[in-house]
Amino acid sequence: MQRRLTIEQSAEDFKAIILEAVQKSNELECAVYLQITRGVAVRQHLFPAAPVSITMTVRPVHAIENEARDKGKKAIFHEDERWANCYIKSLNLLPNILAKQTAHEAGCFEAILVRDGYITEGTSSNVYMVKDGMVYTTPLSKQILSGITRMAVKKVTESLGIPFIEKKFTPEELLQADEVFITSTTSEILPIVNVDGKSIGKGNPGKLTMEIYHKFKGFILAD
Ligand SMILES: Cc1ncc(COP(=O)(O)O)c(C=O)c1O
């Protein structure tokens, strides 16, 4: 795929800029949010001549309390109404926001998106199910974001000798899973214990999920 947004800075440049901003913030635990756009221009549909605009925020965040993780979270299924290029981390998040808000209003943490009968991902997370000691997740394609936590989970499961199977699965299969969890940078690895009012497994965070979580934390803290 041809890149249509030219960014002059290298990954190393960004690393230095981010480290500097984090140091200046004096925060011990923070979220860095980087937004790159085509710049400020009059409203029109063609690429503007304006220089690329890079904005970054650093704000304190607190990891999800252990207590909340130990209880697990609830989710709903929701039609995936997003566009065809969900692998691009874009600012056009209206369908994600609408689905997440619907989940929130139903007392749930996340909406698990379903397209053509198969689970794609969450509104802001990747989705996994555990069945018979194996971890299943949606294969990478244009339909999902290749999350960095997903990459870490792949490494962690491999190091634990747990098969990591990238295969599509349906909502019905997810409801029959032994365990379900979601991942993202901010929620890390979060057990999902109930979807659409139906308990997953025994309705508690799964053993394998927590094993993966603890190993993941070890990897992060060692970095
Ligand atoms: C749609 C979507 N999928 C997955 C993720 C998880 O990505 P990461 O693990 O890089 O935070 C996110 C994070 O914002 C997301 O918005």
PDBQT file of the ligand as one rigid body, heavy atoms in Angstrom, charges set to zero:
ROOT
HETATM    1  C1  LIG A 301      -9.726  -0.410  16.928  1.00  0.00    +0.000 C 
HETATM    2  C2  LIG A 301      -8.596  -0.757  17.840  1.00  0.00    +0.000 A 
HETATM    3  N1  LIG A 301      -8.148  -2.032  17.878  1.00  0.00    +0.000 NA
HETATM    4  C3  LIG A 301      -7.147  -2.401  18.687  1.00  0.00    +0.000 A 
HETATM    5  C4  LIG A 301      -6.524  -1.485  19.526  1.00  0.00    +0.000 A 
HETATM    6  C5  LIG A 301      -5.392  -1.930  20.410  1.00  0.00    +0.000 C 
HETATM    7  O1  LIG A 301      -4.179  -1.408  19.949  1.00  0.00    +0.000 OA
HETATM    8  P1  LIG A 301      -2.916  -1.243  20.901  1.00  0.00    +0.000 P 
HETATM    9  O2  LIG A 301      -2.678  -2.566  21.535  1.00  0.00    +0.000 OA
HETATM   10  O3  LIG A 301      -1.834  -0.830  19.968  1.00  0.00    +0.000 OA
HETATM   11  O4  LIG A 301      -3.272  -0.168  21.897  1.00  0.00    +0.000 OA
HETATM   12  C6  LIG A 301      -6.945  -0.142  19.515  1.00  0.00    +0.000 A 
HETATM   13  C7  LIG A 301      -6.303   0.853  20.375  1.00  0.00    +0.000 C 
HETATM   14  O5  LIG A 301      -6.657   1.996  20.414  1.00  0.00    +0.000 OA
HETATM   15  C8  LIG A 301      -7.996   0.229  18.649  1.00  0.00    +0.000 A 
HETATM   16  O6  LIG A 301      -8.430   1.504  18.597  1.00  0.00    +0.000 OA
ENDROOT
TORSDOF 0
